[in-house]
Amino acid sequence: FLIDSKLLPGTQGVSVYRCACHCIRQIQVFFCDGLFHASGFVLLLILLIFRMVIIHLLIFTNIIYIYIYIYINESCVLSNAHYL
């Protein structure tokens, strides 16, 4: 299942979560299957914290976030290429 979009602020955050959930199995285990377990909840908090840090425009974290965001989306495009 997908998390309620209210739990992740901002459109990009929701997109990254959904993309990661669908495309990267290790993340899917933590966020989709383990959402209400400790590990999934901690990872969700980390995501939210990074999101807040990005709102404060820290450059280094921003670069990491953008890199991860692009990487996850490219993975989605590659894994869904046969549907196009």
Contacts in CASP RR format, 6 or more apart in sequence:
PFRMAT RR
TARGET T0000
AUTHOR 0000-0000-0000
METHOD contacts of the structure
MODEL  1
FLIDSKLLPGTQGVSVYRCACHCIRQIQVFFCDGLFHASGFVLLLILLIF
RMVIIHLLIFTNIIYIYIYIYINESCVLSNAHYL
1 32 0 8 1.000
2 17 0 8 1.000
2 18 0 8 1.000
2 21 0 8 1.000
2 32 0 8 1.000
3 17 0 8 1.000
3 21 0 8 1.000
3 31 0 8 1.000
3 35 0 8 1.000
3 44 0 8 1.000
5 14 0 8 1.000
7 44 0 8 1.000
8 14 0 8 1.000
8 17 0 8 1.000
8 47 0 8 1.000
8 48 0 8 1.000
8 51 0 8 1.000
9 48 0 8 1.000
9 51 0 8 1.000
10 51 0 8 1.000
12 69 0 8 1.000
13 47 0 8 1.000
13 51 0 8 1.000
15 73 0 8 1.000
16 47 0 8 1.000
16 68 0 8 1.000
16 69 0 8 1.000
16 72 0 8 1.000
17 31 0 8 1.000
17 47 0 8 1.000
19 72 0 8 1.000
19 73 0 8 1.000
19 75 0 8 1.000
19 76 0 8 1.000
20 27 0 8 1.000
20 28 0 8 1.000
20 31 0 8 1.000
20 72 0 8 1.000
21 27 0 8 1.000
21 28 0 8 1.000
21 31 0 8 1.000
21 32 0 8 1.000
22 28 0 8 1.000
22 76 0 8 1.000
23 72 0 8 1.000
23 75 0 8 1.000
23 76 0 8 1.000
23 79 0 8 1.000
23 80 0 8 1.000
24 72 0 8 1.000
24 75 0 8 1.000
30 39 0 8 1.000
30 40 0 8 1.000
30 43 0 8 1.000
31 40 0 8 1.000
31 43 0 8 1.000
31 44 0 8 1.000
34 40 0 8 1.000
35 41 0 8 1.000
35 44 0 8 1.000
50 61 0 8 1.000
50 65 0 8 1.000
53 61 0 8 1.000
54 61 0 8 1.000
54 62 0 8 1.000
54 65 0 8 1.000
END
